[in-house]
Amino acid sequence: MVAAQFAVFGEHWRIGLRGAWLPPLPLDLSESGQASLRRARVDGFTITAKGCGLLHAGPIEFPLCGGVEAGALRAIALEPVRNPEAATQPYVGLELGAGFTWTPVHHLGVGLELDAVVPLASGGYALEGAEVLGATPAGLRVLAGVELRLP
């Protein structure tokens, strides 16, 4: 996943908008022990609006965040499936997370974030009448990044 975030912040708060893109990935959707006859390429995106409270310990910040994300996931079957069609499923979820950001110099931060994600609305995909890719009830996401802080 590739993500970029724009945020405004004060001494003890941060409000951000993040865009994330999952580049096209080929997936083997066959059941274990079967030949690889069910394959698909999957890609997607999300836009997340989030708010955070900030705790400080010297040059380290500890954001505690909550947010809402929305986007879509697209899949298309690959050979040997004949006449594949692309299918797109909308996605809406809640995000709750914590992290830390170290600011070694005034305009630069390096951070790590751990988010719990709970889908509110998402779908699955079927291939030849059988569900091959479905939504999970919850998940974890780890993000690492570099912040450029402009005055």
OpenMM code with the backbone's topology and positions (N, CA, C; nanometers):
from openmm import Vec3, app, unit

residues = "MET VAL ALA ALA GLN PHE ALA VAL PHE GLY GLU HIS TRP ARG ILE GLY LEU ARG GLY ALA TRP LEU PRO PRO LEU PRO LEU ASP LEU SER GLU SER GLY GLN ALA SER LEU ARG ARG ALA ARG VAL ASP GLY PHE THR ILE THR ALA LYS GLY CYS GLY LEU LEU HIS ALA GLY PRO ILE GLU PHE PRO LEU CYS GLY GLY VAL GLU ALA GLY ALA LEU ARG ALA ILE ALA LEU GLU PRO VAL ARG ASN PRO GLU ALA ALA THR GLN PRO TYR VAL GLY LEU GLU LEU GLY ALA GLY PHE THR TRP THR PRO VAL HIS HIS LEU GLY VAL GLY LEU GLU LEU ASP ALA VAL VAL PRO LEU ALA SER GLY GLY TYR ALA LEU GLU GLY ALA GLU VAL LEU GLY ALA THR PRO ALA GLY LEU ARG VAL LEU ALA GLY VAL GLU LEU ARG LEU PRO".split()
positions = [
    Vec3(0.0846, -0.1161, 0.0000),
    Vec3(0.0000, 0.0000, 0.0000),
    Vec3(0.0902, 0.1239, 0.0000),
    Vec3(0.0494, 0.2241, -0.0724),
    Vec3(0.1170, 0.3534, -0.0769),
    Vec3(0.0180, 0.4569, -0.0253),
    Vec3(0.0625, 0.5405, 0.0692),
    Vec3(-0.0290, 0.6373, 0.1287),
    Vec3(0.0381, 0.7731, 0.1433),
    Vec3(-0.0431, 0.8773, 0.1407),
    Vec3(0.0027, 1.0140, 0.1665),
    Vec3(-0.1019, 1.0799, 0.2552),
    Vec3(-0.0542, 1.1650, 0.3460),
    Vec3(-0.1455, 1.2294, 0.4397),
    Vec3(-0.1143, 1.3777, 0.4499),
    Vec3(-0.2198, 1.4560, 0.4597),
    Vec3(-0.2094, 1.5993, 0.4850),
    Vec3(-0.2750, 1.6235, 0.6192),
    Vec3(-0.2066, 1.6967, 0.7070),
    Vec3(-0.2627, 1.7189, 0.8401),
    Vec3(-0.2348, 1.8607, 0.8872),
    Vec3(-0.3224, 1.9096, 0.9699),
    Vec3(-0.3003, 2.0340, 1.0430),
    Vec3(-0.3010, 1.9951, 1.1905),
    Vec3(-0.2153, 2.0625, 1.2683),
    Vec3(-0.2079, 2.0222, 1.4073),
    Vec3(-0.1696, 2.1377, 1.4977),
    Vec3(-0.2053, 2.1177, 1.6231),
    Vec3(-0.1710, 2.2115, 1.7288),
    Vec3(-0.0851, 2.1400, 1.8311),
    Vec3(-0.0734, 2.1978, 1.9460),
    Vec3(0.0117, 2.1412, 2.0514),
    Vec3(-0.0372, 2.0033, 2.0973),
    Vec3(-0.1697, 1.9839, 2.1076),
    Vec3(-0.2226, 1.8587, 2.1621),
    Vec3(-0.3267, 1.7921, 2.0726),
    Vec3(-0.3325, 1.8272, 1.9448),
    Vec3(-0.4309, 1.7694, 1.8539),
    Vec3(-0.3761, 1.7661, 1.7113),
    Vec3(-0.4383, 1.6830, 1.6305),
    Vec3(-0.4046, 1.6714, 1.4877),
    Vec3(-0.5293, 1.6268, 1.4130),
    Vec3(-0.5566, 1.6875, 1.2981),
    Vec3(-0.6656, 1.6461, 1.2101),
    Vec3(-0.6035, 1.6171, 1.0745),
    Vec3(-0.6330, 1.5012, 1.0183),
    Vec3(-0.5671, 1.4621, 0.8946),
    Vec3(-0.6611, 1.4033, 0.7922),
    Vec3(-0.6159, 1.4056, 0.6682),
    Vec3(-0.6839, 1.3437, 0.5549),
    Vec3(-0.5791, 1.2604, 0.4824),
    Vec3(-0.6034, 1.1282, 0.4738),
    Vec3(-0.5072, 1.0371, 0.4122),
    Vec3(-0.5698, 0.9689, 0.2924),
    Vec3(-0.4922, 0.9567, 0.1878),
    Vec3(-0.5302, 0.8787, 0.0712),
    Vec3(-0.4363, 0.7601, 0.0608),
    Vec3(-0.4900, 0.6420, 0.0359),
    Vec3(-0.4076, 0.5212, 0.0234),
    Vec3(-0.4477, 0.4462, -0.1030),
    Vec3(-0.3478, 0.3860, -0.1663),
    Vec3(-0.3699, 0.3111, -0.2906),
    Vec3(-0.3054, 0.1745, -0.2776),
    Vec3(-0.3814, 0.0714, -0.3088),
    Vec3(-0.3302, -0.0645, -0.3162),
    Vec3(-0.3042, -0.0930, -0.4632),
    Vec3(-0.1764, -0.1009, -0.5045),
    Vec3(-0.1491, -0.1266, -0.6461),
    Vec3(-0.1997, -0.2653, -0.6861),
    Vec3(-0.2213, -0.2884, -0.8161),
    Vec3(-0.2726, -0.4177, -0.8621),
    Vec3(-0.1845, -0.5336, -0.8162),
    Vec3(-0.2477, -0.6297, -0.7491),
    Vec3(-0.1776, -0.7482, -0.6997),
    Vec3(-0.2450, -0.8727, -0.7539),
    Vec3(-0.1684, -0.9677, -0.8082),
    Vec3(-0.2288, -1.0945, -0.8476),
    Vec3(-0.2473, -1.1827, -0.7248),
    Vec3(-0.3632, -1.2473, -0.7129),
    Vec3(-0.3930, -1.3360, -0.6009),
    Vec3(-0.4304, -1.4741, -0.6520),
    Vec3(-0.3824, -1.5779, -0.5831),
    Vec3(-0.4238, -1.7141, -0.6113),
    Vec3(-0.5417, -1.7438, -0.5190),
    Vec3(-0.6597, -1.7659, -0.5744),
    Vec3(-0.7816, -1.7850, -0.4967),
    Vec3(-0.8249, -1.9310, -0.4901),
    Vec3(-0.7388, -2.0219, -0.5347),
    Vec3(-0.7718, -2.1642, -0.5303),
    Vec3(-0.7662, -2.2142, -0.3870),
    Vec3(-0.8432, -2.3169, -0.3594),
    Vec3(-0.8368, -2.3792, -0.2278),
    Vec3(-0.7063, -2.4559, -0.2173),
    Vec3(-0.6560, -2.4736, -0.0950),
    Vec3(-0.5273, -2.5413, -0.0784),
    Vec3(-0.5354, -2.6829, -0.1333),
    Vec3(-0.4281, -2.7246, -0.1966),
    Vec3(-0.4220, -2.8578, -0.2553),
    Vec3(-0.4746, -2.8653, -0.3973),
    Vec3(-0.5366, -2.7587, -0.4490),
    Vec3(-0.5885, -2.7584, -0.5854),
    Vec3(-0.4909, -2.6866, -0.6781),
    Vec3(-0.5024, -2.7190, -0.8052),
    Vec3(-0.4233, -2.6473, -0.9045),
    Vec3(-0.4680, -2.5015, -0.9075),
    Vec3(-0.3787, -2.4129, -0.9435),
    Vec3(-0.4080, -2.2692, -0.9440),
    Vec3(-0.4949, -2.2322, -1.0644),
    Vec3(-0.6274, -2.2564, -1.0522),
    Vec3(-0.7202, -2.2266, -1.1605),
    Vec3(-0.8016, -2.1015, -1.1323),
    Vec3(-0.7968, -2.0527, -1.0093),
    Vec3(-0.8702, -1.9322, -0.9726),
    Vec3(-0.7696, -1.8249, -0.9337),
    Vec3(-0.7516, -1.7326, -1.0244),
    Vec3(-0.6593, -1.6226, -0.9980),
    Vec3(-0.7295, -1.4923, -1.0319),
    Vec3(-0.6924, -1.3866, -0.9612),
    Vec3(-0.7514, -1.2556, -0.9868),
    Vec3(-0.6471, -1.1479, -0.9596),
    Vec3(-0.6697, -1.0328, -1.0191),
    Vec3(-0.5878, -0.9146, -0.9911),
    Vec3(-0.6764, -0.8181, -0.9130),
    Vec3(-0.6265, -0.7709, -0.7995),
    Vec3(-0.7039, -0.6870, -0.7090),
    Vec3(-0.6298, -0.5562, -0.6855),
    Vec3(-0.7027, -0.4454, -0.6859),
    Vec3(-0.6468, -0.3155, -0.6500),
    Vec3(-0.7562, -0.2327, -0.5833),
    Vec3(-0.7176, -0.1218, -0.5200),
    Vec3(-0.8181, -0.0409, -0.4532),
    Vec3(-0.7608, 0.0870, -0.3953),
    Vec3(-0.8478, 0.1621, -0.3294),
    Vec3(-0.8069, 0.2879, -0.2679),
    Vec3(-0.8958, 0.3166, -0.1479),
    Vec3(-0.8459, 0.4002, -0.0570),
    Vec3(-0.9266, 0.4529, 0.0531),
    Vec3(-0.8908, 0.5991, 0.0759),
    Vec3(-0.9872, 0.6735, 0.1259),
    Vec3(-0.9687, 0.8104, 0.1735),
    Vec3(-1.0111, 0.8076, 0.3204),
    Vec3(-0.9238, 0.8562, 0.4087),
    Vec3(-0.9508, 0.8507, 0.5518),
    Vec3(-0.9478, 0.9902, 0.6119),
    Vec3(-1.0507, 1.0245, 0.6878),
    Vec3(-1.0534, 1.1482, 0.7672),
    Vec3(-1.0358, 1.1053, 0.9121),
    Vec3(-0.9379, 1.1664, 0.9800),
    Vec3(-0.9103, 1.1236, 1.1162),
    Vec3(-0.8748, 1.2400, 1.2067),
    Vec3(-0.9010, 1.2224, 1.3340),
    Vec3(-0.8657, 1.3197, 1.4359),
    Vec3(-0.7842, 1.2506, 1.5433),
    Vec3(-0.6862, 1.3225, 1.5993),
    Vec3(-0.5960, 1.2631, 1.6975),
    Vec3(-0.5746, 1.3568, 1.8151),
    Vec3(-0.5581, 1.2986, 1.9309),
    Vec3(-0.5060, 1.3688, 2.0466),
    Vec3(-0.3575, 1.3372, 2.0544),
    Vec3(-0.2746, 1.4329, 2.0931),
    Vec3(-0.1294, 1.4128, 2.0971),
    Vec3(-0.0777, 1.4208, 2.2399),
    Vec3(-0.0019, 1.3204, 2.2788),
    Vec3(0.0724, 1.3223, 2.4036),
    Vec3(0.2193, 1.3438, 2.3678),
    Vec3(0.2948, 1.4140, 2.4530),
    Vec3(0.4344, 1.4462, 2.4231),
    Vec3(0.5281, 1.3935, 2.5307),
    Vec3(0.6475, 1.3526, 2.4882),
    Vec3(0.7572, 1.3175, 2.5777),
    Vec3(0.8850, 1.3632, 2.5077),
    Vec3(0.9195, 1.4889, 2.5256),
    Vec3(1.0365, 1.5449, 2.4568),
    Vec3(1.0119, 1.5507, 2.3071),
    Vec3(1.1063, 1.4977, 2.2263),
    Vec3(1.0893, 1.5022, 2.0804),
    Vec3(0.9993, 1.3912, 2.0257),
    Vec3(0.9325, 1.3159, 2.1136),
    Vec3(0.8462, 1.2058, 2.0699),
    Vec3(0.7010, 1.2422, 2.0979),
    Vec3(0.6165, 1.2217, 1.9959),
    Vec3(0.4719, 1.2419, 2.0084),
    Vec3(0.4036, 1.1064, 2.0032),
    Vec3(0.2953, 1.0938, 2.0773),
    Vec3(0.2141, 0.9725, 2.0783),
    Vec3(0.0720, 1.0088, 2.0366),
    Vec3(0.0385, 0.9980, 1.9057),
    Vec3(-0.0985, 1.0277, 1.8622),
    Vec3(-0.1935, 0.9121, 1.8951),
    Vec3(-0.3104, 0.9450, 1.9476),
    Vec3(-0.4199, 0.8505, 1.9691),
    Vec3(-0.5331, 0.8965, 1.8778),
    Vec3(-0.5672, 0.8150, 1.7780),
    Vec3(-0.6513, 0.8620, 1.6670),
    Vec3(-0.7763, 0.7773, 1.6462),
    Vec3(-0.8769, 0.8406, 1.5880),
    Vec3(-0.9975, 0.7744, 1.5415),
    Vec3(-1.0370, 0.8354, 1.4086),
    Vec3(-1.0945, 0.7538, 1.3208),
    Vec3(-1.1321, 0.8072, 1.1908),
    Vec3(-1.2328, 0.7217, 1.1168),
    Vec3(-1.2737, 0.7749, 1.0029),
    Vec3(-1.3659, 0.7070, 0.9120),
    Vec3(-1.2973, 0.7003, 0.7766),
    Vec3(-1.3056, 0.5842, 0.7122),
    Vec3(-1.2462, 0.5695, 0.5792),
    Vec3(-1.3482, 0.5141, 0.4815),
    Vec3(-1.3313, 0.5536, 0.3565),
    Vec3(-1.4194, 0.5063, 0.2496),
    Vec3(-1.3351, 0.4857, 0.1246),
    Vec3(-1.3789, 0.3956, 0.0400),
    Vec3(-1.3050, 0.3683, -0.0829),
    Vec3(-1.3709, 0.2584, -0.1622),
    Vec3(-1.2881, 0.1870, -0.2379),
    Vec3(-1.3396, 0.0793, -0.3215),
    Vec3(-1.2290, -0.0225, -0.3461),
    Vec3(-1.2704, -0.1459, -0.3712),
    Vec3(-1.1807, -0.2544, -0.4061),
    Vec3(-1.2299, -0.3109, -0.5388),
    Vec3(-1.1360, -0.3290, -0.6316),
    Vec3(-1.1715, -0.3793, -0.7643),
    Vec3(-1.0969, -0.5086, -0.7901),
    Vec3(-1.1634, -0.6055, -0.8523),
    Vec3(-1.1016, -0.7339, -0.8852),
    Vec3(-1.1425, -0.7745, -1.0257),
    Vec3(-1.0506, -0.8408, -1.0929),
    Vec3(-1.0804, -0.8991, -1.2234),
    Vec3(-1.0131, -1.0359, -1.2301),
    Vec3(-1.0883, -1.1352, -1.2759),
    Vec3(-1.0351, -1.2710, -1.2863),
    Vec3(-0.9290, -1.2762, -1.3962),
    Vec3(-0.8310, -1.3628, -1.3774),
    Vec3(-0.7246, -1.3829, -1.4756),
    Vec3(-0.7391, -1.5207, -1.5392),
    Vec3(-0.6665, -1.5450, -1.6483),
    Vec3(-0.6728, -1.6752, -1.7161),
    Vec3(-0.6471, -1.7867, -1.6166),
    Vec3(-0.7111, -1.8981, -1.6297),
    Vec3(-0.7839, -1.9499, -1.7453),
    Vec3(-0.9326, -1.9171, -1.7486),
    Vec3(-0.9819, -1.8276, -1.6627),
    Vec3(-1.1232, -1.7901, -1.6656),
    Vec3(-1.1524, -1.7195, -1.7978),
    Vec3(-1.2588, -1.7613, -1.8634),
    Vec3(-1.2954, -1.7007, -1.9921),
    Vec3(-1.3866, -1.5813, -1.9686),
    Vec3(-1.3721, -1.4786, -2.0500),
    Vec3(-1.4547, -1.3580, -2.0459),
    Vec3(-1.4639, -1.2961, -1.9055),
    Vec3(-1.3508, -1.2658, -1.8460),
    Vec3(-1.3562, -1.2066, -1.7116),
    Vec3(-1.4115, -1.0645, -1.7159),
    Vec3(-1.4797, -1.0272, -1.6104),
    Vec3(-1.5319, -0.8913, -1.5970),
    Vec3(-1.4788, -0.8314, -1.4678),
    Vec3(-1.4490, -0.7027, -1.4715),
    Vec3(-1.4048, -0.6339, -1.3504),
    Vec3(-1.5259, -0.6106, -1.2602),
    Vec3(-1.5063, -0.6280, -1.1312),
    Vec3(-1.6118, -0.6028, -1.0332),
    Vec3(-1.5559, -0.5086, -0.9274),
    Vec3(-1.6341, -0.4076, -0.8906),
    Vec3(-1.5913, -0.3103, -0.7903),
    Vec3(-1.6877, -0.3131, -0.6728),
    Vec3(-1.6307, -0.3171, -0.5522),
    Vec3(-1.7107, -0.3176, -0.4299),
    Vec3(-1.6784, -0.1924, -0.3499),
    Vec3(-1.7792, -0.1188, -0.3022),
    Vec3(-1.7523, -0.0039, -0.2158),
    Vec3(-1.7060, -0.0507, -0.0784),
    Vec3(-1.6382, 0.0366, -0.0085),
    Vec3(-1.5875, 0.0045, 0.1245),
    Vec3(-1.6036, 0.1265, 0.2156),
    Vec3(-1.6521, 0.1039, 0.3377),
    Vec3(-1.6586, 0.2064, 0.4418),
    Vec3(-1.6162, 0.1383, 0.5716),
    Vec3(-1.5309, 0.2044, 0.6491),
    Vec3(-1.4856, 0.1443, 0.7733),
    Vec3(-1.4494, 0.2473, 0.8783),
    Vec3(-1.4317, 0.1988, 1.0009),
    Vec3(-1.3861, 0.2817, 1.1123),
    Vec3(-1.2424, 0.2437, 1.1445),
    Vec3(-1.1660, 0.3415, 1.1889),
    Vec3(-1.0259, 0.3200, 1.2220),
    Vec3(-0.9991, 0.3758, 1.3616),
    Vec3(-0.9276, 0.3001, 1.4435),
    Vec3(-0.8873, 0.3431, 1.5760),
    Vec3(-0.7416, 0.3037, 1.5918),
    Vec3(-0.6550, 0.4002, 1.6256),
    Vec3(-0.5142, 0.3664, 1.6290),
    Vec3(-0.4307, 0.4505, 1.7226),
    Vec3(-0.3073, 0.4076, 1.7354),
    Vec3(-0.2076, 0.4768, 1.8161),
    Vec3(-0.0745, 0.4685, 1.7432),
    Vec3(0.0162, 0.5560, 1.7795),
    Vec3(0.1460, 0.5533, 1.7156),
    Vec3(0.2466, 0.6361, 1.7914),
    Vec3(0.3609, 0.6554, 1.7265),
    Vec3(0.4594, 0.7474, 1.7817),
    Vec3(0.5312, 0.8147, 1.6669),
    Vec3(0.5710, 0.9373, 1.6896),
    Vec3(0.6470, 1.0145, 1.5911),
    Vec3(0.7648, 1.0783, 1.6626),
    Vec3(0.8824, 1.0565, 1.6103),
    Vec3(1.0049, 1.1151, 1.6635),
    Vec3(1.0432, 1.2312, 1.5724),
    Vec3(1.0640, 1.3471, 1.6284),
    Vec3(1.1022, 1.4658, 1.5517),
    Vec3(1.2451, 1.5063, 1.5884),
    Vec3(1.3453, 1.4499, 1.5182),
    Vec3(1.4845, 1.4807, 1.5501),
    Vec3(1.5221, 1.6256, 1.5172),
    Vec3(1.4579, 1.6827, 1.4170),
    Vec3(1.4758, 1.8242, 1.3834),
    Vec3(1.3375, 1.8875, 1.3695),
    Vec3(1.3311, 2.0186, 1.3719),
    Vec3(1.2043, 2.0916, 1.3789),
    Vec3(1.1041, 2.0559, 1.2680),
    Vec3(1.1474, 2.0386, 1.1448),
    Vec3(1.0545, 2.0183, 1.0323),
    Vec3(1.0481, 1.8748, 0.9820),
    Vec3(1.1049, 1.7801, 1.0549),
    Vec3(1.1090, 1.6420, 1.0068),
    Vec3(1.0670, 1.5469, 1.1178),
    Vec3(0.9764, 1.4543, 1.0851),
    Vec3(0.9323, 1.3530, 1.1799),
    Vec3(0.9369, 1.2156, 1.1162),
    Vec3(0.9654, 1.1160, 1.1967),
    Vec3(0.9668, 0.9766, 1.1527),
    Vec3(0.8728, 0.9019, 1.2458),
    Vec3(0.7789, 0.8258, 1.1886),
    Vec3(0.6789, 0.7656, 1.2756),
    Vec3(0.6350, 0.6269, 1.2373),
    Vec3(0.5632, 0.5663, 1.3292),
    Vec3(0.5040, 0.4348, 1.3129),
    Vec3(0.3635, 0.4413, 1.3721),
    Vec3(0.2681, 0.3747, 1.3050),
    Vec3(0.1283, 0.3805, 1.3463),
    Vec3(0.0679, 0.2412, 1.3386),
    Vec3(-0.0119, 0.2042, 1.4367),
    Vec3(-0.0843, 0.0778, 1.4377),
    Vec3(-0.2327, 0.1095, 1.4487),
    Vec3(-0.3107, 0.0644, 1.3499),
    Vec3(-0.4541, 0.0937, 1.3447),
    Vec3(-0.5353, -0.0347, 1.3455),
    Vec3(-0.6426, -0.0355, 1.4225),
    Vec3(-0.7445, -0.1401, 1.4141),
    Vec3(-0.8510, -0.0870, 1.3177),
    Vec3(-0.8900, -0.1693, 1.2215),
    Vec3(-0.9857, -0.1284, 1.1191),
    Vec3(-1.1062, -0.2218, 1.1239),
    Vec3(-1.2260, -0.1633, 1.1287),
    Vec3(-1.3498, -0.2406, 1.1315),
    Vec3(-1.4355, -0.1990, 1.0122),
    Vec3(-1.4552, -0.2884, 0.9144),
    Vec3(-1.5411, -0.2553, 0.8013),
    Vec3(-1.6872, -0.2426, 0.8433),
    Vec3(-1.7521, -0.1376, 0.7944),
    Vec3(-1.8959, -0.1204, 0.8162),
    Vec3(-1.9745, -0.1670, 0.6946),
    Vec3(-1.9174, -0.1441, 0.5770),
    Vec3(-1.9811, -0.1853, 0.4519),
    Vec3(-1.8722, -0.2262, 0.3548),
    Vec3(-1.8743, -0.3519, 0.3167),
    Vec3(-1.7823, -0.4015, 0.2152),
    Vec3(-1.8419, -0.5292, 0.1593),
    Vec3(-1.7948, -0.5681, 0.0451),
    Vec3(-1.8507, -0.6859, -0.0201),
    Vec3(-1.7452, -0.7910, -0.0439),
    Vec3(-1.7864, -0.8944, -0.1118),
    Vec3(-1.6965, -1.0023, -0.1494),
    Vec3(-1.7082, -1.0290, -0.2984),
    Vec3(-1.6346, -1.1274, -0.3436),
    Vec3(-1.6327, -1.1611, -0.4858),
    Vec3(-1.6579, -1.3100, -0.5022),
    Vec3(-1.7312, -1.3427, -0.6079),
    Vec3(-1.7584, -1.4822, -0.6407),
    Vec3(-1.7005, -1.5116, -0.7780),
    Vec3(-1.6543, -1.6345, -0.7933),
    Vec3(-1.5989, -1.6788, -0.9213),
    Vec3(-1.6564, -1.8163, -0.9494),
    Vec3(-1.7232, -1.8289, -1.0614),
    Vec3(-1.7872, -1.9532, -1.1014),
    Vec3(-1.8831, -2.0031, -0.9935),
    Vec3(-1.9570, -1.9089, -0.9316),
    Vec3(-2.0594, -1.9436, -0.8346),
    Vec3(-2.0116, -1.9657, -0.6923),
    Vec3(-1.8817, -1.9558, -0.6667),
    Vec3(-1.8312, -1.9774, -0.5312),
    Vec3(-1.7604, -1.8513, -0.4820),
    Vec3(-1.7844, -1.8155, -0.3544),
    Vec3(-1.7169, -1.6983, -0.2989),
    Vec3(-1.5673, -1.7281, -0.2887),
    Vec3(-1.4871, -1.6381, -0.3422),
    Vec3(-1.3423, -1.6588, -0.3412),
    Vec3(-1.2687, -1.5506, -0.2630),
    Vec3(-1.3340, -1.4392, -0.2375),
    Vec3(-1.2692, -1.3296, -0.1656),
    Vec3(-1.3770, -1.2547, -0.0897),
    Vec3(-1.3679, -1.2552, 0.0429),
    Vec3(-1.4698, -1.1905, 0.1247),
    Vec3(-1.4075, -1.0928, 0.2219),
    Vec3(-1.4925, -1.0176, 0.2876),
    Vec3(-1.4469, -0.9183, 0.3846),
    Vec3(-1.4197, -0.9853, 0.5187),
    Vec3(-1.3218, -0.9341, 0.5899),
    Vec3(-1.2941, -0.9815, 0.7248),
    Vec3(-1.3710, -0.8937, 0.8231),
    Vec3(-1.4035, -0.9440, 0.9419),
    Vec3(-1.4785, -0.8629, 1.0372),
    Vec3(-1.3959, -0.7497, 1.0970),
    Vec3(-1.2639, -0.7622, 1.0990),
    Vec3(-1.1752, -0.6571, 1.1514),
    Vec3(-1.0333, -0.6867, 1.1055),
    Vec3(-0.9468, -0.5879, 1.1165),
    Vec3(-0.8088, -0.6080, 1.0762),
    Vec3(-0.7156, -0.5103, 1.1452),
    Vec3(-0.5863, -0.5324, 1.1282),
    Vec3(-0.4827, -0.4436, 1.1796),
    Vec3(-0.4009, -0.3906, 1.0636),
    Vec3(-0.3586, -0.2676, 1.0761),
    Vec3(-0.2763, -0.2045, 0.9724),
    Vec3(-0.1582, -0.1378, 1.0421),
    Vec3(-0.0388, -0.1603, 0.9897),
    Vec3(0.0819, -0.0948, 1.0400),
    Vec3(0.1342, -0.0044, 0.9297),
    Vec3(0.1560, 0.1233, 0.9631),
    Vec3(0.2094, 0.2196, 0.8669),
    Vec3(0.3351, 0.2821, 0.9237),
    Vec3(0.4351, 0.2966, 0.8388),
    Vec3(0.5583, 0.3672, 0.8750),
    Vec3(0.5709, 0.4831, 0.7785),
    Vec3(0.6237, 0.5953, 0.8263),
    Vec3(0.6322, 0.7100, 0.7372),
    Vec3(0.7271, 0.8181, 0.7831),
    Vec3(0.7456, 0.9125, 0.6942),
    Vec3(0.8271, 1.0301, 0.7184),
    Vec3(0.7368, 1.1520, 0.7032),
    Vec3(0.7429, 1.2452, 0.7974),
    Vec3(0.6626, 1.3673, 0.7928),
    Vec3(0.7516, 1.4857, 0.7591),
    Vec3(0.7055, 1.5655, 0.6662),
    Vec3(0.7669, 1.6951, 0.6378),
    Vec3(0.6721, 1.7985, 0.6961),
    Vec3(0.7170, 1.8719, 0.7950),
    Vec3(0.6323, 1.9689, 0.8653),
    Vec3(0.6634, 2.1097, 0.8178),
    Vec3(0.5647, 2.1690, 0.7540),
    Vec3(0.5812, 2.3053, 0.7034),
    Vec3(0.5242, 2.4042, 0.8037),
    Vec3(0.5857, 2.5218, 0.8134),
    Vec3(0.5377, 2.6199, 0.9128),
    Vec3(0.3991, 2.6702, 0.8812),
] * unit.nanometer
topology = app.Topology()
chain = topology.addChain("A")
for resn in residues:
    res = topology.addResidue(resn, chain)
    for name in ("N", "CA", "C"):
        topology.addAtom(name, app.Element.getBySymbol(name[0]), res)
